[in-house]
């Protein structure tokens, strides 16, 4: 009864806004009391509305009332504070729908602080005190608040389940252990918990060890990343330095050749001009003598003619005209040819160097092998746009659709001769070299071979060295309308799979993986090659001798 009265005092002398004992209490016209600061703050928020309401009964006041401290109520609150008036618990102390409520609170229940596994009840801070103060309660097991305490009661015997049946893997009470579980392997719940706790500890150790191992691996990968970045940066820097030096040497050599050509040009031009000058002098002298001879020849007086004739100077023979030989206009073409030969050799060296560099790069160790794609969407992440090289196309193949489509023609096309052209087998190669991870699809009509090959495959003649799949430089899937055959180094491997007008090719160059798929609504693996690629690869197709048959490298993006 005293407790209920004390609770009543709390409610009567606490502000309904802040829930604390009244401070500077004031009373509104409707009779409700609040802390002066609380009601003023409440009404400050209603200034824009122009009317002011009581937070409890919602009675409105216009204009805003002038509030004066209720001295009698203030004195009463101070007096009651001295006799033990305590602040009402704040709203957040009461149990909400998601909280575990104290089982011993009456009226509005407070949040439980702990649950007791012996009492099978939950307690707020106040009602938990006996468990700390009374000796009989100190042996009880307190846990975090739980709503599942009643699950510890046996539904059959209404007893606390302190046993565990290993046979049925369930908690039971003591009566269950001597009744329906009497022949089962039973132990105390505490003993089973100890065993399971030990197993749990071992699992945690295993997991912790796994975490530590992976953390070590992460550090190793971080170090590897730093090493790779450092090595790559150094290689780029050194390569740029080397190529800069090569460019400098080429520029110097170019300047030297230019200077030599200009020097020779000046020498030859000076010689020609000197000879031209001497010839012009001789021409002038000859013209003068010709004039003298003409004058003498025109003299009508015989005696005068004979008198002057002996005084004519003799003609001197030219020492130059007979030695001049006009050569064809090829003064410095040999120099250009020599420079062109140097360029060809340099291009060959650079091409060989590129192949060697790519081969070295392909042999760089990869710590983590990426899994092969599973779905077509996964494959499309590595889609590679393929265009065909007209310089490699057999003259019976017509390229179209931006050099992505090839069609068999009965008449030869007007391609110029080129050393890269297949002159017998009706084949064509891609422009793009293929390294890394690539995927492309070929749509077909008729009989088509879908292939990949090294660039140095032979081009001239009808031997197997020139045909896809009949040498050790190319791999070919032959699509014969109702069957598939794979060829490598002239070895035929027949295979089965759903027939489709589209074949997908997946290449992981560094991993040495080459896969062919039949593509329709789903993707079906036809054949998979695991090898080591030593050079960049090129995509290719062979279209058989039937006019109108086509193969097209599909656009996938």
C-alpha positions as CSV (number, residue, x, y, z in Angstrom):
1,X,0.0,0.0,0.0
2,X,2.8,2.4,0.9
3,X,4.5,1.5,-2.4
4,X,1.3,2.4,-4.3
5,X,1.1,5.7,-2.5
6,X,4.8,6.5,-3.2
7,X,4.1,5.7,-6.9
8,X,1.1,8.1,-6.7
9,X,3.4,10.9,-5.3
10,X,5.7,10.4,-8.1
11,X,3.0,10.8,-10.7
12,X,1.4,13.8,-9.0
13,X,4.6,15.8,-8.5
14,X,6.5,15.0,-11.7
15,X,6.3,17.0,-14.9
16,X,4.4,15.1,-17.6
17,X,6.8,16.5,-20.2
18,X,10.3,15.7,-18.8
19,X,9.0,13.0,-16.2
20,X,11.3,14.5,-13.6
21,X,10.2,16.2,-10.3
22,X,8.8,19.6,-11.0
23,X,11.3,22.5,-11.3
24,X,9.9,26.0,-10.9
25,X,6.4,24.6,-11.2
26,X,3.7,26.7,-13.0
27,X,0.0,25.9,-13.4
28,X,-1.9,26.5,-16.6
29,X,-5.5,27.8,-16.7
30,X,-6.8,24.2,-17.1
31,X,-5.2,23.2,-13.8
32,X,-2.2,21.1,-15.0
33,X,1.3,21.8,-13.7
34,X,4.6,21.7,-15.5
35,X,8.2,22.8,-15.2
36,X,8.4,26.5,-16.3
37,X,11.1,25.7,-18.9
38,X,9.3,22.6,-20.2
39,X,5.9,24.4,-20.9
40,X,7.7,27.4,-22.4
41,X,9.6,25.2,-24.8
42,X,6.4,23.4,-25.7
43,X,4.6,26.7,-26.4
44,X,7.6,28.2,-28.3
45,X,7.0,25.5,-30.8
46,X,3.4,26.6,-31.2
47,X,4.2,30.3,-31.8
48,X,3.6,30.0,-35.6
49,X,0.1,28.5,-35.0
50,X,-1.0,31.5,-32.8
51,X,-2.7,29.3,-30.2
52,X,-1.2,27.4,-27.2
53,X,-2.4,24.0,-25.9
54,X,-2.0,22.0,-22.7
55,X,0.1,18.9,-23.4
56,X,-2.3,16.8,-21.3
57,X,-5.9,17.9,-22.0
58,X,-5.2,19.8,-25.2
59,X,-7.2,22.9,-24.0
60,X,-6.1,25.9,-26.1
61,X,-5.3,29.4,-24.9
62,X,-5.2,32.6,-26.9
63,X,-3.2,34.8,-26.4
64,X,-0.3,33.0,-24.8
65,X,-0.8,32.9,-21.0
66,X,1.7,34.6,-18.8
67,X,2.8,32.0,-16.3
68,X,3.9,32.7,-12.7
69,X,5.7,30.2,-10.5
70,X,3.3,28.3,-8.2
71,X,5.1,28.9,-4.9
72,X,2.9,26.6,-2.9
73,X,3.5,23.7,-5.3
74,X,7.2,24.5,-5.4
75,X,7.4,24.3,-1.6
76,X,5.5,21.1,-1.5
77,X,7.8,19.5,-4.1
78,X,10.8,20.6,-2.1
79,X,9.3,19.2,1.1
80,X,8.5,15.9,-0.6
81,X,12.0,15.6,-2.0
82,X,13.3,15.6,1.6
83,X,11.0,12.7,2.4
84,X,12.1,10.5,-0.5
85,X,10.3,11.5,-3.6
86,X,12.2,10.0,-6.6
87,X,11.9,10.8,-10.2
88,X,9.6,8.6,-12.2
89,X,11.4,6.3,-14.5
90,X,12.0,7.7,-18.0
91,X,10.0,6.2,-20.8
92,X,13.0,4.4,-22.1
93,X,13.2,2.4,-18.9
94,X,9.9,0.7,-19.5
95,X,9.6,-2.5,-21.5
96,X,8.5,-2.0,-25.1
97,X,7.2,-4.6,-27.5
98,X,10.7,-5.7,-28.4
99,X,12.0,-5.8,-24.9
100,X,12.0,-8.5,-22.1
101,X,9.8,-7.3,-19.3
102,X,10.4,-7.8,-15.6
103,X,8.1,-10.6,-14.4
104,X,7.7,-9.0,-10.9
105,X,6.7,-5.4,-11.8
106,X,3.1,-4.6,-11.4
107,X,1.3,-2.1,-13.7
108,X,3.6,-0.8,-16.3
109,X,6.6,-3.1,-16.4
110,X,10.2,-2.1,-16.5
111,X,12.8,-3.6,-18.8
112,X,14.5,-6.7,-17.4
113,X,18.1,-6.4,-16.6
114,X,18.8,-10.2,-16.2
115,X,17.1,-13.5,-16.4
116,X,17.5,-16.3,-13.9
117,X,17.9,-19.9,-15.2
118,X,16.9,-21.3,-11.8
119,X,13.9,-19.0,-11.1
120,X,13.0,-19.1,-14.8
121,X,12.0,-15.4,-14.5
122,X,13.3,-12.1,-15.6
123,X,14.0,-9.1,-13.2
124,X,14.5,-5.4,-13.5
125,X,17.2,-3.7,-11.5
126,X,15.1,-3.2,-8.4
127,X,13.7,-6.8,-8.3
128,X,17.1,-8.3,-9.1
129,X,18.6,-7.0,-5.8
130,X,17.7,-10.2,-3.8
131,X,19.9,-12.2,-6.1
132,X,22.8,-10.1,-5.1
133,X,21.9,-9.6,-1.4
134,X,20.3,-12.9,-0.3
135,X,22.7,-15.9,0.1
136,X,20.2,-18.5,-1.3
137,X,19.9,-16.6,-4.5
138,X,23.7,-16.0,-5.1
139,X,24.1,-19.5,-6.5
140,X,21.5,-18.9,-9.2
141,X,22.6,-18.6,-12.8
142,X,22.0,-15.1,-14.2
143,X,22.0,-14.5,-18.0
144,X,21.1,-11.7,-20.4
145,X,17.4,-11.1,-20.5
146,X,15.7,-13.9,-22.5
147,X,12.1,-14.5,-23.6
148,X,12.8,-18.2,-24.1
149,X,13.0,-19.2,-20.4
150,X,9.8,-21.3,-20.6
151,X,11.5,-23.4,-23.3
152,X,13.5,-24.9,-20.4
153,X,10.4,-26.4,-18.9
154,X,9.5,-30.0,-20.0
155,X,6.1,-30.0,-21.7
156,X,5.4,-33.5,-20.4
157,X,6.4,-33.2,-16.7
158,X,6.5,-29.5,-16.1
159,X,10.0,-29.8,-14.7
160,X,13.2,-27.9,-15.6
161,X,15.1,-29.7,-18.3
162,X,18.5,-30.3,-16.7
163,X,19.4,-33.5,-18.7
164,X,20.4,-34.1,-22.3
165,X,19.6,-37.2,-24.4
166,X,22.5,-37.9,-26.8
167,X,20.5,-40.6,-28.5
168,X,17.7,-38.2,-29.5
169,X,19.8,-35.0,-29.4
170,X,17.4,-33.1,-27.2
171,X,17.1,-31.6,-23.7
172,X,14.9,-33.6,-21.2
173,X,14.0,-33.4,-17.6
174,X,15.0,-35.9,-14.9
175,X,11.7,-37.7,-15.1
176,X,12.1,-38.1,-18.9
177,X,15.5,-39.8,-18.3
178,X,13.9,-42.5,-16.2
179,X,10.8,-42.8,-18.3
180,X,10.7,-42.7,-22.1
181,X,14.5,-42.0,-22.4
182,X,15.6,-44.6,-19.7
183,X,17.6,-46.8,-22.1
184,X,19.1,-43.8,-23.9
185,X,22.5,-42.3,-23.6
186,X,21.8,-39.4,-21.2
187,X,24.0,-36.9,-19.4
188,X,23.5,-33.7,-17.5
189,X,22.9,-30.6,-19.6
190,X,26.0,-29.1,-18.0
191,X,28.2,-32.1,-19.0
192,X,26.9,-32.0,-22.6
193,X,27.4,-28.2,-22.6
194,X,31.0,-28.8,-21.5
195,X,31.6,-31.3,-24.3
196,X,30.0,-29.1,-26.9
197,X,31.9,-26.1,-25.5
198,X,35.1,-28.1,-26.0
199,X,34.1,-28.9,-29.6
200,X,33.1,-25.3,-30.1
201,X,36.5,-24.2,-28.8
202,X,38.2,-26.5,-31.3
203,X,36.1,-25.1,-34.1
204,X,36.8,-21.6,-33.0
205,X,40.5,-22.4,-32.9
206,X,40.2,-23.9,-36.4
207,X,38.4,-20.7,-37.6
208,X,40.9,-18.5,-35.9
209,X,43.8,-20.4,-37.5
210,X,42.0,-20.0,-40.8
211,X,41.7,-16.3,-40.2
212,X,45.4,-16.1,-39.3
213,X,46.4,-18.1,-42.3
214,X,44.3,-16.0,-44.6
215,X,45.7,-12.8,-43.0
216,X,49.2,-14.1,-43.7
217,X,48.1,-14.8,-47.3
218,X,46.7,-11.3,-47.6
219,X,50.0,-9.9,-46.4
220,X,51.8,-12.1,-48.9
221,X,49.5,-10.9,-51.6
222,X,50.0,-7.3,-50.5
223,X,53.8,-7.9,-50.7
224,X,53.3,-9.6,-54.0
225,X,51.3,-6.6,-55.3
226,X,54.0,-4.2,-54.2
227,X,56.6,-6.4,-55.8
228,X,54.7,-6.7,-59.1
229,X,54.0,-2.9,-59.1
230,X,57.7,-2.2,-58.3
231,X,58.9,-4.6,-60.9
232,X,56.5,-3.3,-63.5
233,X,57.3,0.3,-62.8
234,X,61.1,-0.5,-63.1
235,X,60.5,-2.4,-66.3
236,X,58.5,0.5,-67.7
237,X,61.1,3.0,-66.7
238,X,64.0,0.9,-68.0
239,X,62.2,0.2,-71.2
240,X,61.4,3.8,-71.8
241,X,65.0,4.7,-71.1
242,X,66.2,2.0,-73.6
243,X,63.6,3.0,-76.3
244,X,64.5,6.7,-75.7
245,X,68.2,5.8,-76.3
246,X,67.2,3.8,-79.4
247,X,65.1,6.8,-80.7
248,X,68.1,9.1,-80.0
249,X,70.4,6.7,-81.9
250,X,67.9,6.6,-84.8
251,X,67.6,10.3,-84.8
252,X,71.4,10.7,-84.8
253,X,71.8,8.1,-87.5
254,X,69.1,9.9,-89.5
255,X,70.9,13.2,-89.0
256,X,74.2,11.6,-90.1
257,X,72.7,10.1,-93.2
258,X,71.1,13.5,-94.0
259,X,74.4,15.3,-93.5
260,X,76.2,12.8,-95.7
261,X,73.6,13.1,-98.4
262,X,73.8,16.9,-98.3
263,X,77.6,16.9,-98.3
264,X,77.7,14.6,-101.3
265,X,75.0,16.7,-102.9
266,X,77.1,19.9,-102.5
267,X,80.2,18.1,-103.8
268,X,78.4,16.8,-106.9
269,X,76.6,20.1,-107.6
270,X,79.9,22.0,-107.2
271,X,81.6,19.7,-109.7
272,X,78.7,19.9,-112.1
273,X,78.6,23.7,-111.8
274,X,82.4,24.0,-112.3
275,X,82.2,21.8,-115.4
276,X,79.2,23.8,-116.6
277,X,81.1,27.1,-116.1
278,X,84.1,25.9,-118.1
279,X,81.9,24.6,-120.9
280,X,80.1,28.0,-121.0
281,X,83.5,29.7,-121.3
282,X,84.5,27.4,-124.2
283,X,81.2,28.1,-125.9
284,X,81.9,31.9,-125.6
285,X,85.4,31.4,-127.0
286,X,84.1,29.2,-129.8
287,X,81.4,31.7,-130.7
288,X,84.0,34.5,-130.9
289,X,86.2,32.4,-133.2
290,X,83.2,31.5,-135.2
291,X,82.5,35.2,-135.7
292,X,86.1,35.9,-136.8
293,X,85.9,33.0,-139.3
294,X,82.6,34.4,-140.6
295,X,84.1,37.8,-141.0
296,X,87.1,36.4,-142.9
297,X,84.9,34.2,-144.9
298,X,82.8,37.2,-145.9
299,X,85.9,39.2,-147.1
300,X,85.6,39.8,-150.9
301,X,89.2,40.9,-151.4
302,X,91.2,37.8,-152.3
303,X,94.5,39.4,-151.3
304,X,93.1,40.6,-148.0
305,X,91.6,37.1,-147.3
306,X,95.0,35.4,-148.0
307,X,96.9,38.0,-146.0
308,X,94.7,37.5,-142.8
309,X,94.2,33.7,-143.0
310,X,97.6,32.8,-141.5
311,X,96.9,34.9,-138.4
312,X,93.9,32.7,-137.4
313,X,94.5,31.0,-134.1
314,X,94.3,27.2,-134.2
315,X,91.2,25.4,-132.7
316,X,91.8,23.7,-129.4
317,X,89.9,20.5,-128.7
318,X,87.5,20.4,-125.8
319,X,88.7,18.4,-122.9
320,X,85.2,18.0,-121.3
321,X,82.4,17.3,-123.7
322,X,83.7,13.9,-124.7
323,X,84.0,12.8,-121.0
324,X,80.4,13.8,-119.9
325,X,78.0,10.9,-119.5
326,X,74.4,11.6,-118.6
327,X,73.3,8.8,-116.2
328,X,69.8,7.8,-115.3
329,X,68.2,9.9,-112.6
330,X,69.1,7.5,-109.7
331,X,71.6,9.6,-107.9
332,X,70.6,8.8,-104.3
333,X,68.0,6.0,-104.8
334,X,70.6,3.4,-103.6
335,X,70.8,5.3,-100.3
336,X,67.0,5.2,-99.9
337,X,67.0,1.5,-100.7
338,X,69.7,0.9,-98.1
339,X,67.8,2.8,-95.5
340,X,64.6,0.9,-96.4
341,X,66.5,-2.4,-95.9
342,X,67.6,-1.2,-92.5
343,X,64.0,-0.4,-91.7
344,X,62.9,-3.9,-92.8
345,X,65.5,-5.5,-90.6
346,X,64.6,-3.2,-87.7
347,X,60.9,-4.1,-88.1
348,X,61.8,-7.8,-88.1
349,X,63.8,-7.3,-84.9
350,X,61.0,-5.4,-83.3
351,X,58.5,-8.1,-84.3
352,X,60.7,-10.8,-82.9
353,X,61.3,-8.8,-79.8
354,X,57.5,-8.3,-79.3
355,X,57.0,-12.1,-79.6
356,X,59.7,-12.8,-77.1
357,X,58.4,-10.2,-74.7
358,X,54.8,-11.6,-74.9
359,X,56.2,-15.1,-74.4
360,X,58.1,-14.0,-71.3
361,X,55.0,-12.1,-70.1
362,X,52.9,-15.2,-70.5
363,X,55.3,-17.2,-68.3
364,X,55.0,-14.8,-65.4
365,X,53.6,-16.8,-62.5
366,X,50.0,-16.1,-61.4
367,X,49.4,-16.8,-57.7
368,X,45.6,-17.1,-58.0
369,X,44.1,-18.8,-61.1
370,X,40.8,-17.2,-61.9
371,X,37.9,-19.7,-62.4
372,X,36.7,-20.4,-65.9
373,X,33.4,-18.6,-66.7
374,X,30.2,-20.7,-66.2
375,X,27.4,-18.9,-67.9
376,X,27.2,-17.0,-71.2
377,X,26.9,-13.8,-69.3
378,X,30.2,-14.6,-67.6
379,X,31.8,-15.3,-70.9
380,X,30.6,-12.1,-72.4
381,X,32.6,-10.2,-69.8
382,X,35.7,-11.2,-71.8
383,X,34.2,-10.6,-75.3
384,X,36.7,-9.6,-77.9
385,X,35.8,-7.8,-81.1
386,X,37.4,-9.6,-84.1
387,X,38.0,-8.1,-87.5
388,X,39.5,-10.0,-90.4
389,X,42.8,-9.0,-92.2
390,X,42.2,-8.7,-96.0
391,X,45.9,-9.3,-96.6
392,X,45.5,-12.9,-95.3
393,X,42.2,-13.7,-97.1
394,X,42.2,-16.3,-99.9
395,X,41.2,-14.7,-103.2
396,X,37.9,-16.7,-103.3
397,X,36.8,-15.1,-100.0
398,X,34.8,-11.9,-99.9
399,X,35.0,-9.8,-96.7
400,X,32.1,-7.6,-95.7
401,X,30.3,-6.2,-92.6
402,X,33.3,-4.2,-91.6
403,X,35.7,-7.1,-92.3
404,X,33.8,-9.3,-89.8
405,X,32.0,-11.5,-92.4
406,X,33.5,-13.8,-95.0
407,X,31.6,-15.3,-97.9
408,X,32.8,-17.9,-100.5
409,X,32.8,-16.6,-104.0
410,X,33.2,-18.7,-107.2
411,X,35.3,-16.0,-108.8
412,X,38.6,-14.7,-107.4
413,X,38.5,-11.3,-105.8
414,X,40.8,-8.5,-107.0
415,X,43.2,-8.7,-104.0
416,X,46.7,-7.6,-104.5
417,X,49.5,-10.1,-104.0
418,X,50.7,-10.3,-100.4
419,X,53.1,-12.6,-98.6
420,X,50.5,-13.1,-95.8
421,X,47.8,-14.3,-98.1
422,X,46.7,-18.0,-98.1
423,X,47.0,-18.9,-101.7
424,X,45.4,-22.4,-101.7
425,X,43.3,-23.0,-98.6
426,X,40.3,-20.8,-98.3
427,X,41.3,-19.3,-95.0
428,X,41.6,-15.9,-93.4
429,X,43.0,-14.6,-90.1
430,X,42.1,-11.8,-87.7
431,X,43.9,-8.5,-87.5
432,X,43.9,-8.7,-83.7
433,X,46.4,-10.8,-81.8
434,X,44.9,-12.6,-78.8
435,X,46.4,-12.8,-75.4
436,X,45.0,-12.8,-71.9
437,X,41.3,-13.9,-71.5
438,X,39.2,-13.6,-74.7
439,X,35.8,-14.8,-75.9
440,X,34.2,-14.5,-79.3
441,X,31.5,-16.2,-81.3
442,X,31.3,-17.2,-85.0
443,X,28.0,-17.5,-86.8
444,X,28.1,-20.1,-89.7
445,X,26.2,-21.1,-92.8
446,X,27.6,-24.1,-94.5
447,X,30.8,-26.0,-93.7
448,X,33.2,-24.0,-91.6
449,X,36.3,-24.6,-89.6
450,X,36.7,-22.3,-86.5
451,X,40.4,-22.0,-85.5
452,X,43.1,-20.2,-83.6
453,X,46.7,-20.1,-84.9
454,X,50.1,-18.6,-84.4
455,X,50.9,-15.9,-86.9
456,X,53.9,-17.8,-88.4
457,X,51.7,-20.5,-89.9
458,X,52.7,-21.1,-93.6
459,X,50.6,-19.4,-96.2
460,X,51.7,-20.7,-99.6
461,X,50.8,-24.2,-100.9
462,X,48.4,-26.9,-100.1
463,X,50.4,-28.8,-97.5
464,X,49.2,-29.4,-94.0
465,X,51.7,-26.7,-92.8
466,X,49.2,-24.2,-94.2
467,X,45.9,-25.7,-93.1
468,X,44.3,-25.0,-89.8
469,X,44.5,-28.0,-87.4
470,X,47.0,-30.0,-89.6
471,X,50.2,-28.6,-87.9
472,X,51.5,-27.8,-84.4
473,X,50.8,-24.1,-84.9
474,X,47.0,-24.1,-85.1
475,X,43.9,-25.7,-83.4
476,X,40.7,-26.1,-85.4
477,X,37.1,-27.1,-84.8
478,X,35.5,-28.5,-88.0
479,X,31.7,-28.0,-88.1
480,X,30.2,-30.4,-90.5
481,X,26.5,-29.7,-90.4
482,X,25.7,-32.8,-88.3
483,X,29.0,-33.4,-86.5
484,X,32.0,-31.8,-84.9
485,X,35.7,-32.8,-85.2
486,X,38.6,-31.2,-83.5
487,X,42.0,-31.2,-85.3
488,X,45.5,-30.5,-84.0
489,X,48.7,-31.5,-85.7
490,X,46.7,-33.6,-88.1
491,X,45.1,-35.7,-85.2
492,X,41.4,-35.9,-85.5
493,X,39.2,-36.0,-82.3
494,X,35.5,-36.6,-83.0
495,X,33.0,-35.2,-80.6
496,X,29.3,-34.9,-80.0
497,X,27.2,-32.0,-79.0
498,X,24.0,-30.1,-79.8
499,X,24.1,-28.7,-83.4
500,X,24.1,-25.0,-83.6
501,X,24.8,-22.3,-86.2
502,X,26.9,-20.4,-83.7
503,X,30.2,-21.5,-82.0
504,X,31.7,-19.8,-79.0
505,X,35.5,-19.7,-78.4
506,X,37.0,-19.0,-75.0
507,X,40.8,-18.4,-74.7
508,X,42.8,-18.0,-71.5
509,X,46.2,-17.5,-73.0
510,X,48.3,-17.4,-69.8
511,X,46.5,-20.5,-68.4
512,X,46.8,-22.4,-71.7
513,X,43.1,-23.0,-71.9
514,X,41.2,-23.1,-75.3
515,X,37.5,-24.1,-75.2
516,X,34.9,-24.4,-78.0
517,X,31.1,-24.2,-77.2
518,X,27.9,-24.8,-79.0
519,X,25.9,-21.7,-78.4
520,X,22.1,-21.6,-78.5
521,X,19.7,-20.9,-75.5
522,X,22.4,-22.6,-73.4
523,X,26.2,-23.1,-73.9
524,X,27.5,-26.7,-74.2
525,X,31.2,-27.5,-74.1
526,X,32.3,-29.3,-77.2
527,X,36.0,-29.5,-76.6
528,X,38.6,-28.1,-74.2
529,X,42.4,-27.9,-74.8
530,X,44.9,-27.5,-72.0
531,X,48.4,-26.6,-73.3
532,X,51.1,-24.0,-73.2
533,X,50.9,-21.2,-75.7
534,X,54.3,-19.8,-76.7
535,X,53.1,-17.0,-79.0
536,X,50.2,-14.6,-79.4
537,X,47.3,-16.3,-81.2
538,X,45.1,-15.1,-84.0
539,X,41.5,-16.1,-84.7
540,X,40.8,-17.7,-88.1
541,X,38.1,-19.5,-90.2
542,X,38.2,-21.8,-93.1
543,X,35.1,-21.8,-95.4
544,X,34.7,-24.8,-97.7
545,X,34.3,-24.6,-101.5
546,X,30.6,-24.0,-101.7
547,X,29.6,-20.6,-103.2
548,X,27.5,-18.6,-100.7
549,X,28.8,-20.3,-97.5
550,X,29.6,-17.7,-94.8
551,X,31.2,-17.3,-91.4
552,X,30.7,-14.1,-89.4
553,X,32.4,-12.9,-86.2
554,X,29.4,-11.8,-84.2
555,X,29.2,-8.4,-82.4
556,X,28.7,-9.2,-78.7
557,X,28.8,-5.8,-77.1
